[in-house]
Amino acid sequence: MNKNEYREMWVFIEHDGKTVHPVSLELCCEIRKICDASREPLTAVIVGELPEGEKDKVRECGVDKIIHVSGTGCDTFSTDAYTGLFTELCRKYKPSAVFVGGTIFGRDFAPRFACRLPTGCTSDATQLNWNPETGDIEFVEPAVGGKMMAVITVPDMRPQVGTIRPGTFKYAPAGRRECITTEEVFDVPVEEIRTKRLDFRADEADESLNIADADVIVCVGNGMKGADRLPRYRELAELLGGKIGCTRPVFDRGLLPFKLVIGQSGAVVKPKLYIAFGVSGAVNHVTGITDSDRIVAVNKDPDAAIFRYCDYGIVGDMDEVCERMIEKLKQMKKRA
């Protein structure tokens, strides 16, 4: 394979027909930087109909080209249809890399079309680097339970495919530049689509479980003694106008639902204030909080790794510190 024949970096634009998924815009902003370094065009691939105003959001991220795909199988998410579609598009245009949001759908179809090409697919990278000597993308992610950072490359095959979890990168539009649009019609044979949508019902999600956009998060780690202590941490979060979150071990113990897990296996958050109680500071958790404006850590172990990442550290019993914080906040509210 002559890698020099592959010259474009693609971002799959996931949408529901009305709005673009935030992860797609985040990826466009991040890949714009890599394209500037590699001097390759940035292409956004939009499948199905999308309002022009939403396409403008994509253009504002600095894309050079939009490939708009229509045809049979493009109206709704279908792993079979999208796998076939991206397989053929990649063979036709020969992109050097394809980036897909690590959503439920993205994680499903990305490795499938990568396997058909065939090429490699890296999942859930937390950092992307471009190597000017090899021209390879370096996908960086925690490994061995967060004890090390693995650097994964696809040195011999193209395109390089990777899924990136929502919230990993910042949405910071580089501004619109000259952008061309190419229309593609792709009709997937009906017999190749093995699934059929029978019904659609909007997710009746509990808003208290949506922590991705919270300004304040009180996170409890494995240092928490039991579920009977949870109400006090919820109260602290409410007093601060925030929400409660947790590390993966807390979920594994059955104390809090998975949607509240923060880190490599859960949500990536960017609060203005993040307070970690009894959190050890493992890499697979810290990768989910690095963009927090202010991090406060409470741990009875003065050598806990979390103290290497915080702005303010408190060495002490997490329950006692929580009680003192609640008491102080209540006093302040009374004075106000």
C-alpha positions in Angstrom: 0.0 0.0 0.0 1.3 3.5 -0.9 0.2 5.7 2.0 0.9 8.8 -0.1 -2.2 8.0 -2.1 -4.4 8.6 0.9 -4.9 12.4 1.4 -7.9 13.6 3.5 -9.0 13.3 7.1 -12.7 12.6 7.6 -15.0 13.3 10.5 -18.4 11.5 10.5 -21.1 14.0 11.4 -23.6 12.2 13.6 -27.1 13.8 13.7 -30.7 13.1 14.3 -32.0 14.9 11.3 -32.4 18.2 13.3 -29.2 18.8 15.2 -25.6 17.7 15.0 -24.3 15.6 17.9 -21.8 17.7 19.9 -19.0 15.0 19.6 -18.9 15.6 15.8 -18.3 19.3 16.2 -15.7 18.6 18.9 -13.9 16.2 16.5 -14.0 18.7 13.6 -12.3 21.3 15.8 -9.6 18.9 17.0 -8.9 17.3 13.6 -8.6 20.8 12.1 -5.4 21.3 14.1 -4.0 17.9 12.9 -4.9 18.8 9.3 -3.1 22.1 9.6 0.0 20.2 10.8 -0.2 17.5 8.1 -1.4 19.9 5.4 -4.3 17.6 4.5 -7.9 18.7 3.8 -10.5 18.2 6.5 -13.7 16.6 5.2 -17.0 16.3 7.0 -19.2 13.4 6.0 -22.9 14.0 6.4 -25.3 11.2 5.8 -29.0 12.0 5.3 -30.8 15.4 5.4 -29.7 18.1 7.8 -30.8 21.7 8.1 -28.6 24.3 6.5 -28.1 26.0 9.9 -26.6 22.9 11.3 -24.3 22.4 8.3 -23.1 26.0 9.0 -22.0 24.9 12.5 -19.9 22.2 10.8 -18.4 24.8 8.4 -17.6 27.1 11.3 -15.2 24.4 12.6 -12.9 25.0 9.6 -13.8 22.1 7.3 -12.5 22.2 3.7 -15.1 19.9 2.2 -18.5 18.3 2.9 -19.5 15.0 1.4 -23.3 14.8 1.6 -24.6 11.3 1.1 -28.2 10.5 0.3 -30.0 7.3 -0.9 -31.6 4.1 0.4 -30.6 3.3 3.9 -29.5 6.9 4.7 -32.6 8.2 6.4 -32.1 6.4 9.7 -29.2 4.9 11.6 -28.5 1.4 10.3 -25.3 -0.4 11.1 -25.6 -2.5 7.9 -26.2 0.5 5.6 -23.6 2.8 7.1 -21.0 0.0 7.2 -21.5 -0.6 3.4 -21.7 3.1 2.7 -18.4 4.0 4.4 -16.6 1.0 3.0 -17.4 2.2 -0.5 -16.8 5.8 0.2 -13.3 5.1 1.6 -12.4 2.9 -1.4 -13.5 5.7 -3.7 -11.9 8.8 -2.0 -9.0 7.1 -0.1 -9.0 9.2 3.1 -5.9 8.9 5.3 -8.0 8.8 8.5 -11.7 8.6 9.6 -12.8 9.8 13.0 -16.1 8.8 14.5 -17.8 9.9 17.7 -17.7 7.1 20.3 -21.5 7.0 20.7 -23.5 3.8 20.8 -24.0 3.9 17.1 -20.4 5.1 16.2 -18.8 2.3 18.2 -21.0 -0.1 16.4 -20.4 0.7 12.7 -16.9 2.1 12.8 -15.0 -1.1 13.5 -17.2 -3.0 11.0 -16.3 -0.9 8.0 -12.7 -0.7 9.2 -12.6 -4.5 9.2 -14.0 -4.7 5.6 -11.4 -2.4 4.1 -9.4 -3.9 5.9 -7.6 -1.6 8.3 -7.3 -0.9 12.1 -9.8 0.8 14.4 -8.8 2.3 17.7 -11.5 2.8 20.3 -11.9 5.6 22.9 -8.7 7.5 22.5 -8.2 10.4 24.9 -5.5 12.1 22.8 -4.6 12.3 19.1 -1.1 13.1 17.8 0.2 13.3 14.2 3.7 12.0 13.6 5.3 14.0 10.9 8.0 11.4 10.3 5.6 8.5 9.6 2.4 10.4 8.7 0.6 8.2 11.2 -2.0 9.2 13.7 -1.0 8.2 17.3 -4.1 7.3 19.3 -3.3 7.6 23.0 -5.4 5.9 25.7 -5.2 4.4 29.1 -4.3 0.7 29.3 -3.8 -2.0 32.0 -6.5 -0.6 34.2 -5.2 2.9 33.8 -1.7 2.1 35.0 -0.1 3.2 31.7 -0.8 5.2 28.6 -0.8 3.2 25.4 0.1 4.7 22.0 -1.6 2.9 19.2 -0.9 3.5 15.5 -1.9 2.0 12.2 1.4 2.1 10.4 0.8 0.0 7.3 -2.9 0.3 6.4 -5.2 3.2 5.4 -7.4 4.8 6.4 -6.7 5.0 10.1 -10.0 4.7 11.9 -10.8 5.7 15.5 -13.7 6.4 17.7 -13.5 9.3 20.3 -15.8 9.6 23.2 -18.0 12.7 23.6 -16.4 15.5 25.6 -12.8 14.3 25.0 -12.0 17.5 23.0 -13.2 21.1 23.3 -15.6 22.7 20.9 -13.6 25.6 19.7 -14.5 26.6 16.1 -11.6 27.8 14.1 -13.8 29.8 11.8 -15.2 29.2 8.3 -13.0 28.8 5.3 -13.6 28.1 1.7 -15.7 24.9 1.7 -16.9 22.8 -1.2 -19.8 20.3 -1.1 -19.8 17.0 -3.0 -23.1 15.1 -3.4 -23.0 11.3 -3.3 -26.0 9.0 -3.9 -25.5 5.6 -2.3 -28.4 3.0 -2.4 -27.8 0.1 -0.1 -29.5 -3.1 -1.4 -32.5 -3.8 0.8 -31.5 -7.4 1.3 -28.3 -6.2 3.0 -30.1 -4.3 5.6 -30.9 -6.9 8.3 -32.7 -4.6 10.7 -35.9 -2.6 10.5 -37.0 0.3 12.7 -40.4 -0.6 14.2 -40.8 2.3 16.5 -39.0 5.3 18.1 -39.5 6.6 21.6 -37.5 9.5 23.0 -35.3 8.7 26.0 -37.0 9.5 29.2 -33.8 10.3 31.0 -33.5 11.4 34.5 -31.9 14.9 34.3 -30.0 14.2 37.6 -28.0 11.6 35.7 -26.9 14.0 33.0 -23.6 15.2 34.5 -21.7 16.1 31.2 -22.7 19.7 31.3 -22.8 20.3 35.1 -21.0 23.3 36.4 -20.3 21.7 39.7 -19.7 18.0 40.4 -19.2 16.3 43.7 -17.5 13.0 42.9 -17.3 10.1 45.4 -14.6 7.5 45.0 -14.0 4.0 46.4 -13.1 5.6 49.7 -16.8 6.0 50.5 -17.8 3.5 53.3 -21.3 2.7 52.2 -24.6 3.8 50.5 -25.8 5.3 53.8 -23.3 8.2 53.3 -24.6 9.1 49.9 -27.3 11.5 51.0 -24.8 13.9 52.6 -22.8 14.1 49.3 -26.0 14.7 47.4 -26.8 17.5 49.8 -23.4 19.1 49.3 -23.8 18.9 45.5 -27.3 20.5 45.8 -26.0 23.3 48.0 -23.3 24.1 45.4 -25.9 24.0 42.6 -24.3 20.9 41.1 -24.6 17.1 40.7 -23.1 14.0 42.2 -20.8 11.7 40.2 -18.6 8.7 41.0 -15.6 6.6 40.0 -16.0 3.2 38.3 -15.4 1.1 41.5 -18.4 2.9 43.2 -20.6 1.7 40.3 -19.1 -1.8 40.5 -20.2 -1.9 44.1 -23.7 -1.1 43.1 -23.9 2.2 44.9 -24.6 4.5 42.0 -25.8 4.1 38.4 -23.4 3.8 35.5 -24.4 7.2 34.0 -22.7 8.9 36.9 -19.3 7.2 36.3 -16.6 9.7 35.3 -13.5 8.7 33.4 -12.3 6.4 30.6 -15.2 4.0 31.0 -17.8 6.7 31.7 -18.4 10.4 31.1 -15.9 13.1 30.3 -16.8 16.2 32.3 -15.7 19.9 32.2 -17.2 21.5 35.3 -16.1 24.8 36.8 -15.7 23.1 40.1 -14.9 19.4 40.6 -14.6 18.1 44.2 -13.2 14.5 44.5 -13.9 12.7 47.8 -12.0 9.5 48.4 -10.8 9.3 44.8 -7.5 7.6 44.4 -6.5 9.4 41.1 -6.1 6.5 38.7 -5.4 7.5 35.1 -8.6 6.0 33.7 -10.5 8.4 36.0 -8.4 11.5 35.7 -8.7 11.4 31.9 -12.4 12.3 32.4 -11.7 15.5 34.5 -8.6 17.1 33.0 -10.6 20.0 31.5 -12.2 21.0 34.8 -11.6 24.7 35.7 -10.9 23.9 39.4 -10.2 20.6 41.1 -10.4 20.0 44.8 -9.3 16.6 46.2 -10.1 15.2 49.6 -8.3 12.0 50.7 -6.9 10.6 53.9 -3.9 9.3 52.1 -1.4 12.2 51.6 0.3 10.2 48.9 -2.8 9.6 46.8 -2.2 10.2 43.1 -5.2 12.5 42.9 -3.2 15.2 44.7 -1.0 15.4 41.6 -3.9 16.7 39.5 -5.8 19.0 41.9 -5.6 22.7 42.5 -6.4 22.3 46.2 -5.9 19.2 48.3 -7.3 18.4 51.7 -5.8 15.5 53.6 -8.5 14.1 55.9 -11.5 11.9 56.4 -13.9 12.5 53.5 -17.0 12.3 55.6 -15.8 14.8 58.1 -14.7 17.2 55.4 -18.1 16.8 53.6 -19.9 17.6 56.9 -17.8 20.7 57.5 -18.4 22.0 53.9 -22.2 21.5 54.3 -22.1 23.3 57.7 -20.2 26.2 56.2 -22.4 26.5 53.1 -25.5 26.6 55.3 -24.1 29.3 57.4 -23.2 31.4 54.4 -26.7 31.0 53.0 -28.2 32.1 56.3 -26.1 35.3 56.3 -27.2 36.0 52.7 
